[in-house]
Amino acid sequence: SFYGIYKIYDKNGLRRLKHGNTLHGAQFLEKSKTKEALSYYHRNSPMGEYLTQDPFKDTHIALVGLGTGSLATYSKPGQHYDFFELDPLIGKIARTYFTFLSDAHGTLRMVYGDARLMLRKEPAEKYDAMIIDVFNSGAIPVHLLTVDAIREFRRILKPNGIIFFHVSNQFIDLVPVLYANAQILKMHPSIKSSSDENTPQRESTLWLALMGKVNTYATLLIRLGWETANPPPAKPWTDRSSSLISQIH
């Protein structure tokens, strides 16, 4: 598509989706295992734990970045998962070559286009959580993690809502930037990683959460074992000023 070349291939009992050198999801080919989320989204990953234990009783979740649709496998009856995906071809791939979406128990909605623009059309205080998973390649959409963007996202979050960022990236360290952004926005940041040995089924992964309420922050730390970090200082990123070079590993 306009956004690049996608590769879907089967190997060692798994079907994988790659965009360039970046893995965007995988699924077991064996029918008895197809509902098991893999790679960055397995049950013991930060997102797998959050969506299965769900101490906040979320009913509406916005997910930016579709991939294979792995996270849909965690949706429950009565829950609404709204996926915001830039490339309609990814939607076709997820529906045609993978079954996470068709096997989901919750109500799914697909919205195609730039997520920041599309989310502006959503009503205020609609979502319990946002999961933003578009930063693990070499070319990241900076406009989705600036102070200005996060301020817009807070409008559509409920008061106790959480914004999750998947910040696993072999080239760029986004943790200091998001901590700096949080300070400007008076939000509470925390991180959690999964350091499982890398296998085709499970990938090491790092997530960062931003919250506006102290009680939400405490629940995430105490109930699910998220942690505070002490990253090196960084300048906040805004729509007018950002520097990828400053955050290269």
For each residue, the residues with C-beta under 8 A, 3 or more apart:
1: 4 6 87 88 89
2: 87
3: 19 86 87 89
4: 1 19 20
5: 19 20
6: 1 17 18 19 24 89 90 93
7: 16 17 18 19
8: 15 16 17 93 97
9: 15 16 18
10: 14 15 16 29
11: 14 16 200
12: 200
13: 28 29 30
14: 10 11 26 27 28 29 38 200 201
15: 8 9 10 26 27 28 29 97 98
16: 7 8 9 10 11 23 25 26 200
17: 6 7 8 23 24 25 26 67 68 93 97 98
18: 6 7 9 21 22 23 24
19: 3 4 5 6 7 22 24 137
20: 4 5 137 138
21: 18 138
22: 18 19 136 137 138
23: 16 17 18 26 39 203
24: 6 17 18 19 67 68 90
25: 16 17 38 39 41 67 68 69 70 98
26: 14 15 16 17 23 38 39 68 200 201
27: 14 15 34 38 68 70 98 99 100
28: 13 14 15 33 34 36 38
29: 10 13 14 15 34
30: 13 33 34
31: 34
32:
33: 28 30 36
34: 27 28 29 30 31 99 100 103
35: 73 99 100 103
36: 28 33 42 43 73
37: 41 42 43 48 70 71 73 74 100
38: 14 25 26 27 28 41 42 70 200 201 202
39: 23 25 26 42 70 201 202 203
40: 45 47 133 136 166 168 203 205
41: 25 37 38 45 47 48 70 71
42: 36 37 38 39 45 48 194 196 201 202
43: 36 37 48 49 52
44: 48 49 194 196 202
45: 40 41 42 48 49 194 196 202 205 207
46: 49 50 164 192 193 194 205 207 224 226
47: 40 41 50 51 71 131 164 166 207
48: 37 41 42 43 44 45 51 52 74
49: 43 44 45 46 52 53 224
50: 46 47 53 54 164 224
51: 47 48 54 71 74 75
52: 43 48 49 74
53: 49 50 223 224
54: 50 51 57 58
55: 219 223 224
56: 128 129 160 162 216 219
57: 54 128
58: 54 61 79 128 129
59: 78 79 80 128
60: 79 80 82 126 127 128
61: 58 79 80 81 82 127 128 129 130 131
62: 82 84 119 122 126 127 129 130 131 156
63: 66 71 81 82 83 84 130 131 133
64: 84 85 115 130 131 132 133 134 144
65: 84 85 115 132 133 134 166
66: 63 69 83 85 90 91 94 110
67: 17 24 25 70 90 94 133
68: 17 24 25 26 27 93 94 97 98 100
69: 25 66 72 73 83 94 98 100 101 104
70: 25 27 37 38 39 41 67 73 100
71: 37 41 47 51 63 74 75 81 100 131 133
72: 69 75 81 83 100 101 103 104 106 108
73: 35 36 37 69 70 100 103 104
74: 37 48 51 52 71
75: 51 71 72 79 81 104 105 106 107 108
76: 79 105 106
77: 105 106
78: 59 106
79: 58 59 60 61 75 76 105 106 107
80: 59 60 61 106 107 109
81: 61 63 71 72 75 104 106 107 108 109
82: 60 61 62 63 108 109 111 122 127
83: 63 66 69 72 108 109 110 111
84: 62 63 64 65 111 113 115 118 119
85: 64 65 66 88 90 91 110 111 112 115
86: 3 90 112 113 114 115
87: 1 2 3 90 91 112
88: 1 85 91 92 112
89: 1 3 6 92 93
90: 6 24 66 67 85 86 87 93 94
91: 66 85 87 88 94 95 110 112
92: 88 89 95 96
93: 6 8 17 68 89 90 96 97 98
94: 66 67 68 69 90 91 97 98 100 101
95: 91 92 98 101 102
96: 92 93
97: 8 15 17 68 93 94
98: 15 17 25 27 68 69 93 94 95 101
99: 27 34 35 102 103
100: 27 34 35 37 68 69 70 71 72 73 94 103 104
101: 69 72 94 95 98 104 108
102: 95 99
103: 34 35 72 73 99 100
104: 69 72 73 75 81 100 101 108
105: 75 76 77 79
106: 72 75 76 77 78 79 80 81
107: 75 79 80 81
108: 72 75 81 82 83 101 104
109: 80 81 82 83
110: 66 83 85 91
111: 82 83 84 85 115 118
112: 85 86 87 88 91 118
113: 84 86 117 118
114: 86 117 118
115: 64 65 84 85 86 111 118 119 132 134 144
116: 119 120 143 144 149 152
117: 113 114 120 121
118: 84 111 112 113 114 115 121 122
119: 62 84 115 116 122 152 153 156
120: 116 117 152
121: 117 118
122: 62 82 118 119 126 127 156
123: 126 156
124: 155 156
125: 155 156 157 158 159
126: 60 62 122 123 156 157 158
127: 60 61 62 82 122 130 156 157 158 161
128: 56 57 58 59 60 61 157 158 160 161 162
129: 56 58 61 62 157 161 162 163 164
130: 61 62 63 64 127 153 156 157 161 162 163 164
131: 47 61 62 63 64 71 164 166
132: 64 65 115 135 144 145 163 164 165 166
133: 40 63 64 65 67 71 136 166
134: 64 65 115 140 141 144 166
135: 132 140 141 144 145 165 166 167 168 169 172 174
136: 22 40 133 166 168 169
137: 19 20 22 140 169
138: 20 21 22 171
139:
140: 134 135 137 145 169 172 174 244
141: 134 135 144 145
142: 145 146 237 242 244
143: 116 146 149 239
144: 64 115 116 132 134 135 141 149
145: 132 135 140 141 142 149 150 165 174 177 178 181 237
146: 142 143 149 150 181 237 238 239 242
147: 150 151 181 184 185 236 237 238
148: 151 152 238 239
149: 116 143 144 145 146 152 153 239
150: 145 146 147 153 154 163 181 185 187 210
151: 147 148 154 155 185
152: 116 119 120 148 149 155 156
153: 119 130 149 150 156 157 163
154: 150 151 157 161 163 185 212
155: 124 125 151 152
156: 62 119 122 123 124 125 126 127 130 152 153
157: 125 126 127 128 129 130 153 154 161 162 163 212
158: 125 126 127 128 161
159: 125 212 213
160: 56 128 211 213 215 216
161: 127 128 129 130 154 157 158 211 212 216
162: 56 128 129 130 157 209 210 211 216 220
163: 129 130 132 150 153 154 157 209 210 211
164: 46 47 50 129 130 131 132 207 208 209
165: 132 135 145 174 178 207 208 209 210
166: 40 47 65 131 132 133 134 135 136 205 206 207
167: 135 174 175 178 191 206 207 208
168: 40 135 136 203 204 205 206 207
169: 135 136 137 140 172 173 174
170: 249
171: 138 248 249
172: 135 140 169 244 247 248 249
173: 169 176 231 247 248 249
174: 135 140 145 165 167 169 177 178 208 247
175: 167 178 179 191 206 208 229 231
176: 173 179 180 231 232 233 234 247
177: 145 174 180 181 234 235 236 237 242 247
178: 145 165 167 174 175 181 182 189 208 210
179: 175 176 182 183 189 229 231 234
180: 176 177 183 184 233 234 235 236 237
181: 145 146 147 150 177 178 184 185 187 210 236 237
182: 178 179 185 186 187 188 189 210
183: 179 180 186 236
184: 147 180 181 236
185: 147 150 151 154 181 182 210
186: 182 183 212
187: 150 181 182 210 211 212
188: 182 210 211 212 213 214 216 217
189: 178 179 182 208 209 210 228 229
190: 208 209 211 217 220 221 226 227 228 229
191: 167 175 206 207 208 209 226 227 228 229
192: 46 206 207 209 224 225 226 227
193: 46 204 205 206 207
194: 42 44 45 46 202 204 205 206
195: 204
196: 42 44 45 199 202 203 204
197: 202
198: 202 203 204
199: 196 202
200: 11 12 14 16 26 38
201: 14 26 38 39 42
202: 38 39 42 44 45 194 196 197 198 199
203: 23 39 40 168 196 198
204: 168 193 194 195 196 198
205: 40 45 46 166 168 193 194
206: 166 167 168 175 191 192 193 194
207: 45 46 47 164 165 166 167 168 191 192 193
208: 164 165 167 174 175 178 189 190 191
209: 162 163 164 165 189 190 191 192 220 226
210: 150 162 163 165 178 181 182 185 187 188 189
211: 160 161 162 163 187 188 190 216 217 220
212: 154 157 159 161 186 187 188 216
213: 159 160 188 216 217
214: 188 217 218
215: 160 218 219
216: 56 160 161 162 188 211 212 213 219 220
217: 188 190 211 213 214 220 221
218: 214 215 221 222
219: 55 56 215 216 222 223 224
220: 162 190 209 211 216 217 223 224 226
221: 190 217 218 224 225 226 227 228
222: 218 219
223: 53 55 219 220
224: 46 49 50 53 55 192 219 220 221
225: 192 221
226: 46 190 191 192 209 220 221
227: 190 191 192 221
228: 189 190 191 221
229: 175 179 189 190 191
230:
231: 173 175 176 179 234
232: 176
233: 176 180
234: 176 177 179 180 231 246 247
235: 177 180 241 243 246
236: 147 177 180 181 183 184
237: 142 145 146 147 177 180 181 241 242 243
238: 146 147 148 241 242
239: 143 146 148 149
240:
241: 235 237 238
242: 142 146 177 237 238
243: 235 237 246 247
244: 140 142 172 247 248
245: 248
246: 234 235 243
247: 172 173 174 176 177 234 243 244
248: 171 172 173 244 245
249: 170 171 172 173
